[in-house]
Amino acid sequence: MFKNKAYIGISFIILVFGIYAVPKIISRIQNSDVVKADRLDKVASASDAEGALVKIGPAPKFELTNQDNKIINNDSYKGKVYVLEFFFTTCPSICPKMNQSMLVLEKKFFGNPNFGIATITIDPNHDTPEVLKEHAKLLGVKSSNWNFLTGDRQVIFDLANKGFNLYAGENSKVNGGFEHSGMFALIDKNGNIRCRKDNFGNPILYYDGLEKAGVRDIQQDISILLAE
């Protein structure tokens, strides 16, 4: 008898659920809304805003010396869109690839006075202005708006790790003695860090300087910022 009552109770619950839910499900199918869960709704909204670059905030302040022994700071890039990276000239791993990616950007926007590049060494004890000038020459750098920068070691490490949150550190166990991020920062004409969103609508923050897709994306977004 108890089993029969239990079956009746379950049947009643299913009946009530059917009366309440089925019409709503049918309505959603008819309106093509059945696949739009909360996460998909957010992704769709992000796609609608595709092309709009996110403003992360102002780039950290810096004042460093370039390959021509000139003082370069944020104001040197005022009114310019620029890409910033951290590297060192004796890097045996990712720096050569990053250099080639930067050369692609230089070539793409060469002659545009409103575009620049800032390449900051994390090994300033070795990378003097003279060393950086020779390095730029070996790379075949042509743009007068591409500055190779050096300065106080701790200031540079703080700028990388605390300012931009792009990792840079010394490690005697790795080839070259230093480790650093392979990401590029994109800064607009007003000195703000900018970036695109990923497929989920989240800011990517920085661009991968080691991958063709990252270089392609930053080229597209530089063009957007130059047109603003």
Residue frames as a rotation matrix with the C-alpha (Angstrom) as fourth column:
MET 1
0.564 0.826 0.000 0.00
0.826 -0.564 0.000 0.00
0.000 0.000 -1.000 0.00
PHE 2
0.437 -0.484 -0.758 2.83
0.156 -0.789 0.594 2.36
-0.886 -0.378 -0.270 0.85
LYS 3
-0.631 -0.690 0.354 4.46
0.434 0.064 0.899 1.59
-0.643 0.721 0.258 -2.50
ASN 4
-0.089 0.689 0.719 1.24
0.985 -0.045 0.165 2.44
0.146 0.724 -0.675 -4.32
LYS 5
0.801 0.373 -0.469 1.03
0.493 -0.855 0.163 5.78
-0.340 -0.362 -0.868 -2.50
ALA 6
-0.045 -0.910 -0.413 4.64
0.137 -0.415 0.899 6.52
-0.990 -0.017 0.143 -3.39
TYR 7
-0.637 -0.153 0.756 4.00
0.731 0.192 0.654 5.82
-0.245 0.969 -0.011 -7.08
ILE 8
0.400 0.871 0.286 0.92
0.905 -0.424 0.024 8.04
0.143 0.250 -0.958 -6.97
GLY 9
0.644 -0.204 -0.737 2.95
0.280 -0.834 0.475 10.83
-0.712 -0.512 -0.480 -5.35
ILE 10
-0.463 -0.886 0.014 5.71
0.262 -0.122 0.957 10.60
-0.847 0.447 0.288 -7.94
SER 11
-0.389 0.408 0.826 3.18
0.921 0.136 0.366 10.54
0.037 0.903 -0.428 -10.76
PHE 12
0.683 0.693 -0.233 1.54
0.716 -0.697 0.026 13.65
-0.144 -0.185 -0.972 -9.36
ILE 13
0.245 -0.694 -0.677 4.87
0.099 -0.676 0.730 15.51
-0.964 -0.246 -0.097 -9.20
ILE 14
-0.704 -0.515 0.489 5.70
0.486 0.152 0.861 14.55
-0.518 0.843 0.143 -12.79
LEU 15
0.039 0.827 0.561 2.25
0.992 -0.101 0.080 15.71
0.123 0.553 -0.824 -13.90
VAL 16
0.763 0.220 -0.608 2.63
0.410 -0.892 0.192 19.08
-0.500 -0.396 -0.771 -12.17
PHE 17
-0.196 -0.933 -0.302 6.13
0.104 -0.326 0.940 19.52
-0.975 0.153 0.161 -13.66
GLY 18
-0.597 0.012 0.802 4.80
0.774 0.274 0.572 18.70
-0.213 0.962 -0.173 -17.13
ILE 19
0.479 0.861 0.170 1.95
0.877 -0.476 -0.060 21.19
0.029 0.178 -0.984 -16.86
TYR 20
0.736 -0.207 -0.644 4.33
0.138 -0.886 0.442 23.92
-0.662 -0.414 -0.624 -15.71
ALA 21
-0.088 -0.975 -0.202 7.53
-0.126 -0.190 0.974 23.27
-0.988 0.111 -0.106 -17.70
VAL 22
-0.264 -0.073 0.962 6.55
0.776 0.576 0.256 21.77
-0.573 0.814 -0.096 -21.04
PRO 23
0.751 0.567 0.337 4.77
0.655 -0.577 -0.489 24.88
-0.083 0.588 -0.805 -22.39
LYS 24
0.715 -0.553 -0.428 7.80
-0.338 -0.809 0.481 26.98
-0.612 -0.199 -0.765 -21.48
ILE 25
-0.267 -0.844 0.465 10.19
0.094 0.457 0.884 24.59
-0.959 0.280 -0.042 -23.22
ILE 26
0.091 0.398 0.913 8.01
0.942 0.263 -0.209 24.55
-0.323 0.879 -0.351 -26.33
SER 27
0.940 0.304 -0.152 7.91
0.263 -0.934 -0.242 28.35
-0.216 0.188 -0.958 -26.30
ARG 28
0.325 -0.902 -0.284 11.70
-0.388 -0.401 0.830 28.60
-0.863 -0.159 -0.480 -26.06
ILE 29
-0.360 -0.422 0.832 12.16
0.523 0.647 0.555 26.15
-0.772 0.635 -0.012 -28.96
GLN 30
0.468 0.643 0.606 9.72
0.870 -0.214 -0.445 28.12
-0.157 0.735 -0.659 -31.09
ASN 31
0.988 -0.096 -0.122 11.68
-0.099 -0.995 -0.023 31.31
-0.119 0.035 -0.992 -30.37
SER 32
0.569 -0.814 -0.119 15.09
0.293 0.335 -0.896 29.61
0.769 0.475 0.429 -30.97
ASP 33
0.348 -0.410 0.843 16.17
-0.754 -0.657 -0.008 30.47
0.557 -0.633 -0.538 -27.42
VAL 34
0.979 0.195 -0.067 16.70
-0.115 0.787 0.606 26.97
0.171 -0.585 0.793 -26.09
VAL 35
0.431 -0.886 -0.174 20.50
0.759 0.460 -0.461 27.04
0.488 0.067 0.870 -26.56
LYS 36
-0.007 -0.449 0.894 21.00
-0.065 -0.892 -0.448 30.41
0.998 -0.061 -0.023 -24.89
ALA 37
0.474 0.002 -0.881 22.12
0.842 0.292 0.453 29.50
0.258 -0.956 0.137 -21.39
ASP 38
0.906 -0.079 -0.417 23.64
0.151 -0.858 0.491 32.22
-0.396 -0.508 -0.765 -19.22
ARG 39
-0.017 -0.999 -0.033 27.21
0.234 -0.036 0.971 31.58
-0.972 0.009 0.235 -20.39
LEU 40
-0.358 -0.077 0.931 26.23
0.919 0.145 0.366 31.55
-0.163 0.986 0.019 -24.05
ASP 41
0.750 0.643 0.155 24.28
0.655 -0.755 -0.039 34.76
0.092 0.131 -0.987 -23.58
LYS 42
0.622 -0.588 -0.517 27.46
-0.004 -0.662 0.749 36.39
-0.783 -0.464 -0.414 -22.25
VAL 43
-0.398 -0.786 0.474 29.53
0.493 0.252 0.833 35.10
-0.774 0.565 0.287 -25.16
ALA 44
0.078 0.517 0.853 26.95
0.991 -0.133 -0.009 36.39
0.109 0.846 -0.522 -27.63
SER 45
0.923 0.265 -0.279 27.04
0.323 -0.927 0.189 39.80
-0.209 -0.265 -0.941 -25.98
ALA 46
0.158 -0.953 -0.259 30.83
0.048 -0.254 0.966 39.84
-0.986 -0.165 0.006 -26.21
SER 47
-0.399 -0.276 0.875 30.65
0.820 0.321 0.475 38.97
-0.411 0.906 0.098 -29.91
ASP 48
0.607 0.704 0.370 28.29
0.792 -0.576 -0.204 41.88
0.070 0.417 -0.906 -30.49
ALA 49
0.901 -0.298 -0.316 31.01
-0.147 -0.894 0.424 44.18
-0.409 -0.336 -0.849 -29.15
GLU 50
0.366 -0.803 0.471 33.75
0.791 0.535 0.297 42.63
-0.490 0.264 0.831 -31.26
GLY 51
0.162 -0.407 0.899 36.24
0.739 -0.554 -0.384 45.23
0.654 0.726 0.211 -32.47
ALA 52
0.718 0.091 0.690 35.93
-0.326 -0.832 0.448 47.40
0.615 -0.547 -0.568 -29.36
LEU 53
-0.133 -0.872 -0.471 39.21
0.299 0.418 -0.858 47.28
0.945 -0.255 0.205 -27.44
VAL 54
0.723 0.380 -0.577 39.21
0.616 0.025 0.788 47.15
0.313 -0.925 -0.216 -23.65
LYS 55
0.223 -0.632 0.742 40.93
-0.366 -0.760 -0.537 49.92
0.904 -0.152 -0.401 -21.71
ILE 56
0.232 -0.206 -0.950 42.91
0.680 0.733 0.007 48.24
0.695 -0.648 0.311 -18.91
GLY 57
0.848 -0.014 -0.530 44.33
0.412 -0.611 0.676 51.39
-0.333 -0.791 -0.513 -17.35
PRO 58
0.812 -0.560 -0.165 47.31
-0.580 -0.740 -0.340 53.74
0.068 0.371 -0.926 -17.65
ALA 59
0.558 -0.723 -0.407 50.69
0.359 0.652 -0.668 52.23
0.748 0.227 0.623 -18.49
PRO 60
0.660 -0.378 -0.650 53.17
0.677 -0.077 0.732 52.39
-0.327 -0.922 0.205 -15.58
LYS 61
0.915 -0.378 -0.144 55.51
-0.400 -0.898 -0.182 55.38
-0.061 0.224 -0.973 -15.53
PHE 62
0.557 -0.811 0.180 59.05
0.742 0.583 0.330 54.80
-0.373 -0.050 0.927 -16.72
GLU 63
0.869 -0.428 -0.250 62.16
-0.489 -0.824 -0.288 56.81
-0.082 0.372 -0.925 -17.54
LEU 64
0.559 -0.644 0.523 65.01
0.408 0.762 0.502 54.92
-0.722 -0.068 0.689 -19.18
THR 65
-0.011 -0.687 -0.727 67.96
-0.584 -0.585 0.563 55.45
-0.812 0.431 -0.394 -21.55
ASN 66
0.904 0.413 0.107 67.81
-0.149 0.540 -0.828 54.36
-0.400 0.733 0.550 -25.18
GLN 67
0.545 -0.696 0.468 70.46
0.783 0.622 0.014 53.11
-0.301 0.359 0.883 -27.60
ASP 68
0.217 -0.444 0.869 71.40
0.569 -0.666 -0.482 56.70
0.793 0.599 0.108 -28.47
ASN 69
-0.641 -0.472 -0.606 71.90
0.748 -0.206 -0.631 57.67
0.173 -0.857 0.485 -24.82
LYS 70
-0.648 0.522 0.555 68.68
-0.344 -0.851 0.398 59.70
0.680 0.067 0.730 -24.83
ILE 71
-0.893 0.407 0.190 66.22
-0.097 0.238 -0.966 59.70
-0.439 -0.882 -0.173 -21.95
ILE 72
-0.631 0.736 -0.246 62.93
-0.201 0.151 0.968 58.09
0.749 0.660 0.052 -22.97
ASN 73
-0.898 0.418 0.135 59.77
-0.061 0.185 -0.981 58.12
-0.435 -0.889 -0.141 -20.86
ASN 74
-0.228 0.906 0.356 56.01
0.760 0.394 -0.517 57.82
-0.609 0.153 -0.778 -21.25
ASP 75
0.416 0.408 -0.813 55.80
-0.047 -0.883 -0.467 61.34
-0.908 0.233 -0.348 -22.64
SER 76
-0.613 -0.707 -0.351 58.16
-0.446 -0.057 0.893 60.33
-0.652 0.705 -0.280 -25.46
TYR 77
-0.905 0.336 0.261 55.29
0.426 0.701 0.572 58.19
0.009 0.629 -0.778 -26.77
LYS 78
-0.337 0.816 -0.469 52.53
0.169 -0.437 -0.883 60.71
-0.926 -0.377 0.010 -26.15
GLY 79
0.215 0.529 -0.821 50.19
-0.753 -0.445 -0.484 60.77
-0.622 0.723 0.302 -29.13
LYS 80
-0.414 -0.432 -0.801 51.62
-0.835 0.530 0.146 57.47
0.362 0.730 -0.580 -30.38
VAL 81
0.867 0.484 0.122 50.34
-0.499 0.833 0.238 53.90
0.013 -0.267 0.964 -30.33
TYR 82
-0.088 -0.973 -0.214 53.19
-0.896 0.171 -0.409 51.68
0.434 0.155 -0.887 -29.19
VAL 83
0.811 0.209 -0.546 54.07
-0.054 0.957 0.286 48.09
0.582 -0.203 0.787 -28.34
LEU 84
0.191 -0.723 0.664 56.24
-0.954 -0.297 -0.048 47.29
0.232 -0.624 -0.746 -25.32
GLU 85
0.789 -0.028 -0.614 58.25
0.045 0.999 0.011 44.18
0.613 -0.036 0.789 -24.49
PHE 86
0.547 -0.694 0.468 60.96
-0.732 -0.125 0.670 42.94
-0.407 -0.709 -0.576 -22.10
PHE 87
0.925 -0.330 -0.187 64.01
0.131 0.741 -0.659 41.06
0.356 0.585 0.728 -23.41
PHE 88
0.514 -0.848 -0.130 67.82
-0.341 -0.341 0.876 40.85
-0.787 -0.406 -0.464 -23.21
THR 89
0.423 -0.319 -0.848 70.36
-0.903 -0.221 -0.368 40.76
-0.070 0.922 -0.382 -26.00
THR 90
-0.634 -0.758 -0.155 72.07
-0.761 0.647 -0.048 37.49
0.136 0.088 -0.987 -25.02
CYS 91
0.070 0.773 0.630 68.79
-0.710 0.483 -0.513 35.60
-0.701 -0.411 0.583 -24.65
PRO 92
-0.861 -0.482 -0.160 69.19
-0.460 0.608 0.647 32.14
-0.215 0.631 -0.746 -26.28
SER 93
-0.698 0.635 0.330 65.53
0.519 0.767 -0.378 31.13
-0.493 -0.092 -0.865 -26.18
ILE 94
0.163 0.953 0.256 62.46
0.900 -0.037 -0.435 33.28
-0.405 0.301 -0.863 -26.86
CYS 95
0.112 -0.112 -0.987 63.98
0.063 -0.991 0.120 36.71
-0.992 -0.076 -0.104 -27.56
PRO 96
-0.886 -0.458 -0.073 65.05
-0.038 -0.086 0.996 36.01
-0.463 0.885 0.059 -31.16
LYS 97
-0.513 0.784 0.349 61.45
0.842 0.379 0.385 35.02
0.169 0.491 -0.854 -31.97
MET 98
0.350 0.620 -0.702 60.11
0.741 -0.642 -0.198 38.11
-0.573 -0.451 -0.684 -30.18
ASN 99
-0.382 -0.585 -0.716 62.57
-0.047 -0.761 0.647 40.27
-0.923 0.280 0.263 -32.12
GLN 100
-0.952 0.036 0.305 61.30
0.305 0.241 0.921 38.82
-0.040 0.970 -0.240 -35.40
SER 101
-0.044 0.999 -0.031 57.70
0.999 0.044 -0.002 39.48
-0.001 -0.031 -1.000 -34.36
MET 102
0.264 0.069 -0.962 58.59
0.367 -0.930 0.034 43.10
-0.892 -0.362 -0.271 -33.57
LEU 103
-0.769 -0.593 -0.238 60.28
-0.029 -0.340 0.940 43.42
-0.638 0.730 0.244 -36.96
VAL 104
-0.564 0.679 0.470 57.01
0.812 0.350 0.467 42.31
0.152 0.646 -0.748 -38.57
LEU 105
0.433 0.747 -0.504 55.23
0.830 -0.548 -0.099 45.12
-0.351 -0.376 -0.858 -36.71
GLU 106
-0.161 -0.578 -0.800 57.92
0.101 -0.816 0.569 47.63
-0.982 0.011 0.190 -37.64
LYS 107
-0.938 -0.225 0.263 57.61
0.253 0.073 0.965 46.72
-0.236 0.972 -0.011 -41.31
LYS 108
-0.214 0.952 0.220 53.81
0.972 0.186 0.142 46.83
0.094 0.244 -0.965 -41.20
PHE 109
0.756 0.586 -0.292 53.67
0.637 -0.761 0.119 50.35
-0.152 -0.276 -0.949 -39.76
PHE 110
-0.270 -0.954 -0.129 56.99
0.845 -0.298 0.444 51.73
-0.463 0.011 0.887 -41.00
GLY 111
-0.770 -0.105 0.630 56.82
0.467 -0.766 0.443 55.42
0.436 0.634 0.638 -41.82
ASN 112
0.366 0.918 0.153 53.80
0.432 -0.313 0.846 56.05
0.824 -0.244 -0.512 -39.58
PRO 113
-0.496 -0.659 0.566 54.96
-0.142 -0.582 -0.801 58.74
0.857 -0.478 0.195 -37.09
ASN 114
0.073 0.643 0.762 52.18
-0.929 -0.235 0.287 57.74
0.363 -0.729 0.580 -34.70
PHE 115
0.941 0.178 -0.289 53.51
-0.085 0.948 0.306 54.22
0.328 -0.264 0.907 -34.11
GLY 116
0.087 -0.951 0.298 56.42
-0.881 -0.213 -0.423 53.20
0.466 -0.225 -0.856 -31.91
ILE 117
0.619 -0.011 -0.785 58.08
0.210 0.966 0.152 50.27
0.757 -0.259 0.600 -30.12
ALA 118
0.307 -0.536 0.786 59.69
-0.914 -0.396 0.087 50.09
0.265 -0.745 -0.612 -26.67
THR 119
0.609 -0.230 -0.760 62.05
0.152 0.973 -0.173 47.16
0.779 -0.010 0.627 -26.05
ILE 120
0.535 -0.316 0.784 63.35
-0.796 -0.500 0.341 47.07
0.284 -0.806 -0.519 -22.47
THR 121
-0.121 -0.674 -0.729 66.30
-0.195 0.736 -0.648 44.95
0.973 0.063 -0.220 -21.40
ILE 122
0.919 0.364 0.151 66.15
-0.235 0.199 0.951 42.97
0.317 -0.910 0.269 -18.14
ASP 123
0.523 -0.832 -0.187 69.95
0.834 0.453 0.314 42.62
-0.176 -0.321 0.931 -18.15
PRO 124
0.977 -0.035 0.208 71.06
0.030 -0.954 -0.298 46.26
0.209 0.298 -0.931 -17.98
ASN 125
0.529 -0.846 0.059 74.47
-0.222 -0.071 0.972 45.38
-0.819 -0.528 -0.225 -16.51
HIS 126
-0.316 -0.608 0.728 75.38
0.580 0.483 0.656 43.89
-0.751 0.630 0.200 -19.88
ASP 127
0.044 0.465 0.884 72.98
0.991 -0.133 0.020 45.72
0.127 0.875 -0.467 -22.17
THR 128
-0.383 -0.286 -0.879 74.42
0.408 -0.905 0.117 49.22
-0.829 -0.314 0.463 -22.18
PRO 129
0.532 0.569 -0.627 73.26
-0.273 -0.586 -0.763 51.79
-0.802 0.577 -0.157 -24.73
GLU 130
-0.217 -0.715 -0.665 76.23
-0.924 -0.069 0.377 50.83
-0.315 0.696 -0.645 -26.90
VAL 131
-0.894 -0.070 0.442 75.33
-0.023 0.994 0.111 47.13
-0.447 0.090 -0.890 -26.79
LEU 132
0.014 0.989 0.146 71.69
0.391 0.128 -0.911 47.90
-0.920 0.070 -0.385 -27.54
LYS 133
0.344 0.055 -0.938 72.66
-0.662 -0.694 -0.283 50.11
-0.666 0.718 -0.202 -30.48
GLU 134
-0.672 -0.659 -0.337 74.72
-0.719 0.476 0.506 47.30
-0.174 0.583 -0.794 -31.97
HIS 135
-0.697 0.498 0.516 71.89
0.305 0.857 -0.416 44.85
-0.649 -0.132 -0.749 -31.36
ALA 136
0.344 0.855 -0.387 69.42
-0.017 -0.407 -0.913 47.12
-0.939 0.321 -0.126 -33.16
LYS 137
0.003 -0.458 -0.889 71.86
-0.924 -0.341 0.173 47.37
-0.382 0.821 -0.425 -36.05
LEU 138
-0.910 -0.374 0.179 72.20
-0.309 0.899 0.310 43.57
-0.277 0.227 -0.934 -36.25
LEU 139
-0.304 0.889 0.343 68.42
0.443 0.451 -0.775 43.21
-0.843 -0.083 -0.531 -36.34
GLY 140
-0.738 0.002 0.675 68.17
0.647 -0.281 0.709 45.72
0.191 0.960 0.206 -39.15
VAL 141
0.103 0.798 -0.594 65.97
0.855 -0.376 -0.357 48.13
-0.508 -0.471 -0.721 -37.24
LYS 142
-0.508 -0.233 0.829 65.04
0.754 -0.586 0.298 51.16
0.416 0.776 0.473 -39.36
SER 143
0.452 0.835 0.314 62.38
0.542 -0.537 0.646 53.00
0.708 -0.122 -0.696 -37.36
SER 144
-0.575 -0.615 0.540 63.45
-0.006 -0.657 -0.754 56.03
0.818 -0.437 0.374 -35.34
ASN 145
0.066 0.705 0.706 60.48
-0.876 -0.298 0.380 55.32
0.478 -0.644 0.597 -33.06
TRP 146
0.765 0.078 -0.640 61.86
0.152 0.943 0.297 51.96
0.626 -0.325 0.709 -31.89
ASN 147
0.236 -0.646 0.726 63.71
-0.838 -0.514 -0.185 52.51
0.493 -0.564 -0.663 -28.62
PHE 148
0.311 -0.280 -0.908 65.89
0.422 0.897 -0.132 49.86
0.852 -0.343 0.397 -26.99
LEU 149
0.479 0.095 0.873 65.91
-0.507 -0.782 0.363 50.85
0.717 -0.616 -0.326 -23.34
THR 150
-0.026 -0.540 -0.841 68.19
0.649 0.631 -0.425 50.23
0.760 -0.557 0.334 -20.37
GLY 151
0.219 0.105 0.970 68.53
-0.519 -0.829 0.207 51.64
0.826 -0.549 -0.127 -16.86
ASP 152
-0.445 -0.347 0.825 68.59
-0.895 0.156 -0.418 50.64
0.016 -0.925 -0.380 -13.21
ARG 153
-0.837 0.014 -0.547 68.17
-0.128 0.967 0.220 46.89
0.532 0.254 -0.808 -12.82
GLN 154
-0.794 0.544 -0.272 65.71
0.509 0.350 -0.786 46.98
-0.333 -0.762 -0.555 -9.91
VAL 155
-0.431 0.637 -0.639 63.66
-0.493 -0.759 -0.425 49.73
-0.756 0.132 0.641 -11.49
ILE 156
-0.499 0.196 -0.844 63.29
-0.811 0.236 0.535 47.62
0.304 0.952 0.042 -14.65
PHE 157
-0.876 0.172 -0.450 62.38
0.249 0.961 -0.118 44.49
0.412 -0.216 -0.885 -12.69
ASP 158
-0.653 0.667 -0.357 59.77
0.280 -0.226 -0.933 46.43
-0.704 -0.710 -0.039 -10.74
LEU 159
-0.427 0.471 -0.772 58.42
-0.793 -0.605 0.069 47.93
-0.435 0.642 0.632 -13.95
ALA 160
-0.645 0.134 -0.753 58.02
-0.476 0.700 0.532 44.45
0.598 0.702 -0.387 -15.44
ASN 161
-0.743 0.240 -0.625 56.71
0.456 0.865 -0.210 42.54
0.490 -0.442 -0.752 -12.43
LYS 162
-0.517 0.536 -0.668 54.80
0.654 -0.257 -0.712 45.17
-0.553 -0.804 -0.218 -10.45
GLY 163
-0.586 0.252 -0.770 54.00
-0.417 -0.909 0.020 47.68
-0.695 0.333 0.637 -13.17
PHE 164
-0.322 0.424 -0.847 52.99
-0.920 0.070 0.385 45.67
0.223 0.903 0.367 -16.21
ASN 165
0.265 0.327 0.907 52.71
-0.615 0.782 -0.102 42.27
-0.743 -0.530 0.408 -14.47
LEU 166
0.830 -0.203 -0.519 54.86
-0.362 0.512 -0.779 40.78
0.424 0.835 0.352 -17.22
TYR 167
0.915 -0.394 0.087 57.21
0.130 0.491 0.861 38.35
-0.382 -0.777 0.500 -15.49
ALA 168
0.504 -0.863 -0.021 60.95
-0.225 -0.108 -0.968 38.98
0.834 0.493 -0.248 -15.53
GLY 169
0.879 -0.208 0.429 63.46
-0.409 0.134 0.903 37.35
-0.245 -0.969 0.033 -13.20
GLU 170
-0.044 -0.963 -0.267 66.99
-0.955 0.119 -0.272 36.07
0.293 0.243 -0.925 -12.80
ASN 171
0.836 0.279 0.472 67.51
-0.409 0.891 0.197 32.30
-0.366 -0.358 0.859 -12.82
SER 172
-0.070 -0.989 -0.131 71.01
-0.919 0.013 0.394 30.83
-0.388 0.148 -0.910 -12.91
LYS 173
-0.305 -0.009 0.952 69.58
-0.054 0.999 -0.007 27.41
-0.951 -0.054 -0.305 -13.80
VAL 174
0.688 0.589 0.424 68.29
0.411 0.165 -0.896 28.44
-0.598 0.791 -0.128 -17.24
ASN 175
-0.128 -0.726 0.675 70.23
0.990 -0.050 0.134 29.26
-0.064 0.686 0.725 -20.39
GLY 176
-0.058 0.025 0.998 71.06
0.444 -0.895 0.048 32.94
0.894 0.446 0.041 -20.43
GLY 177
-0.805 -0.370 -0.464 70.49
0.542 -0.139 -0.829 33.39
0.242 -0.919 0.313 -16.71
PHE 178
-0.800 0.585 -0.135 67.15
-0.452 -0.735 -0.506 35.21
-0.396 -0.344 0.852 -17.02
GLU 179
-0.593 0.730 0.338 63.49
0.798 0.588 0.130 34.36
-0.104 0.347 -0.932 -17.55
HIS 180
-0.771 0.389 -0.504 60.79
-0.273 -0.917 -0.290 36.65
-0.575 -0.086 0.814 -18.87
SER 181
0.172 0.947 0.273 57.39
0.164 0.246 -0.955 36.80
-0.971 0.209 -0.113 -20.50
GLY 182
-0.775 -0.362 0.517 57.00
0.534 0.061 0.843 36.53
-0.337 0.930 0.146 -24.24
MET 183
0.220 0.966 0.134 53.96
0.950 -0.181 -0.253 38.81
-0.221 0.183 -0.958 -24.22
PHE 184
-0.745 -0.356 0.564 53.59
0.529 -0.831 0.173 42.24
0.407 0.427 0.807 -25.82
ALA 185
-0.201 0.667 -0.717 51.77
0.667 -0.442 -0.599 45.17
-0.717 -0.599 -0.356 -24.21
LEU 186
-0.340 0.203 0.918 49.75
0.812 -0.429 0.395 47.50
0.474 0.880 -0.018 -26.43
ILE 187
-0.345 0.136 -0.929 49.45
0.652 -0.678 -0.341 51.16
-0.676 -0.723 0.145 -25.36
ASP 188
0.401 0.620 0.674 47.22
0.915 -0.302 -0.267 53.74
0.038 0.724 -0.689 -27.02
LYS 189
-0.048 -0.429 0.902 47.85
0.520 -0.782 -0.344 57.41
0.853 0.453 0.260 -27.87
ASN 190
0.479 0.328 0.815 46.70
-0.451 -0.704 0.548 58.48
0.753 -0.630 -0.189 -24.41
GLY 191
-0.478 -0.822 0.309 49.04
-0.719 0.165 -0.675 56.14
0.504 -0.545 -0.670 -22.56
ASN 192
0.201 0.632 0.749 46.46
-0.892 0.435 -0.127 53.49
-0.406 -0.642 0.651 -21.69
ILE 193
-0.879 -0.394 0.269 47.05
-0.292 0.890 0.349 49.74
-0.377 0.228 -0.898 -21.95
ARG 194
0.097 0.928 -0.361 44.52
-0.946 -0.026 -0.322 48.33
-0.308 0.373 0.875 -24.39
CYS 195
-0.902 -0.350 0.253 43.56
-0.256 0.905 0.339 44.84
-0.348 0.241 -0.906 -25.54
ARG 196
-0.365 0.789 -0.494 40.88
-0.648 0.166 0.743 42.78
0.668 0.592 0.451 -27.24
LYS 197
0.128 0.489 0.863 38.55
-0.904 0.414 -0.101 40.22
-0.407 -0.767 0.496 -25.65
ASP 198
-0.919 -0.371 0.136 38.80
-0.303 0.883 0.358 36.46
-0.253 0.287 -0.924 -25.94
ASN 199
-0.705 0.648 -0.287 35.98
-0.033 0.374 0.927 34.21
0.708 0.663 -0.242 -27.16
PHE 200
-0.198 0.627 -0.754 34.36
0.922 0.381 0.074 34.32
0.334 -0.680 -0.653 -23.71
GLY 201
0.612 0.481 0.628 34.33
0.358 -0.876 0.323 38.10
0.705 0.027 -0.708 -23.52
ASN 202
0.779 -0.396 -0.486 37.31
0.466 -0.153 0.871 38.36
-0.419 -0.906 0.066 -21.15
PRO 203
0.793 -0.557 -0.247 40.17
-0.609 -0.730 -0.309 40.85
-0.009 0.396 -0.918 -21.74
ILE 204
0.784 -0.561 -0.265 43.31
0.423 0.795 -0.434 39.05
0.454 0.229 0.861 -22.93
LEU 205
0.788 -0.437 -0.434 45.47
0.160 -0.535 0.830 41.80
-0.595 -0.723 -0.351 -21.31
TYR 206
-0.031 -0.885 -0.464 48.55
-0.623 -0.346 0.702 41.11
-0.782 0.311 -0.540 -23.48
TYR 207
0.802 0.287 -0.524 49.41
-0.596 0.329 -0.733 39.65
-0.038 0.900 0.435 -26.88
ASP 208
0.631 -0.557 0.540 51.53
0.245 0.804 0.543 36.56
-0.736 -0.210 0.643 -27.52
GLY 209
0.489 -0.534 -0.690 54.71
-0.766 -0.642 -0.046 37.71
-0.418 0.550 -0.723 -29.23
LEU 210
-0.547 -0.733 0.405 55.76
-0.495 0.673 0.549 34.15
-0.675 0.100 -0.731 -29.99
GLU 211
-0.325 0.538 0.778 52.76
0.594 0.757 -0.274 33.05
-0.736 0.372 -0.565 -32.03
LYS 212
-0.894 0.004 0.448 51.60
0.408 -0.403 0.819 34.14
0.183 0.915 0.359 -35.47
ALA 213
0.049 0.998 0.035 48.06
0.818 -0.060 0.572 34.54
0.573 0.000 -0.820 -34.19
GLY 214
0.328 0.017 -0.945 49.21
0.804 -0.531 0.269 36.93
-0.497 -0.847 -0.188 -31.47
VAL 215
-0.705 -0.649 -0.286 51.19
0.348 -0.668 0.658 39.03
-0.618 0.364 0.697 -33.95
ARG 216
-0.663 0.558 0.498 48.21
0.553 -0.082 0.829 39.06
0.503 0.826 -0.255 -36.34
ASP 217
0.316 0.857 -0.408 45.85
0.915 -0.161 0.371 40.15
0.252 -0.490 -0.834 -33.57
ILE 218
0.086 -0.321 -0.943 48.08
0.622 -0.722 0.303 42.96
-0.778 -0.612 0.137 -32.34
GLN 219
-0.903 -0.352 0.247 48.55
0.398 -0.466 0.790 44.23
-0.162 0.812 0.561 -35.91
GLN 220
-0.251 0.904 0.345 44.79
0.705 -0.073 0.706 44.47
0.663 0.421 -0.619 -36.29
ASP 221
0.541 0.523 -0.658 44.39
0.841 -0.338 0.423 46.25
-0.001 -0.783 -0.622 -32.97
ILE 222
-0.461 -0.724 -0.514 47.24
0.577 -0.684 0.446 48.69
-0.674 -0.090 0.733 -33.63
SER 223
-0.822 0.193 0.535 45.36
0.442 -0.376 0.814 49.72
0.358 0.906 0.224 -36.79
ILE 224
0.234 0.963 -0.130 42.20
0.802 -0.116 0.586 50.25
0.549 -0.242 -0.800 -34.75
LEU 225
0.369 -0.146 -0.918 44.02
0.775 -0.496 0.391 52.45
-0.512 -0.856 -0.070 -32.23
LEU 226
-0.734 -0.679 -0.015 45.81
0.532 -0.589 0.609 54.45
-0.422 0.439 0.793 -34.91
ALA 227
-0.560 0.606 0.565 42.43
0.510 -0.285 0.812 55.28
0.653 0.742 -0.150 -36.43
GLU 228
0.236 0.690 -0.684 40.97
0.970 -0.123 0.210 56.53
0.060 -0.713 -0.699 -33.13
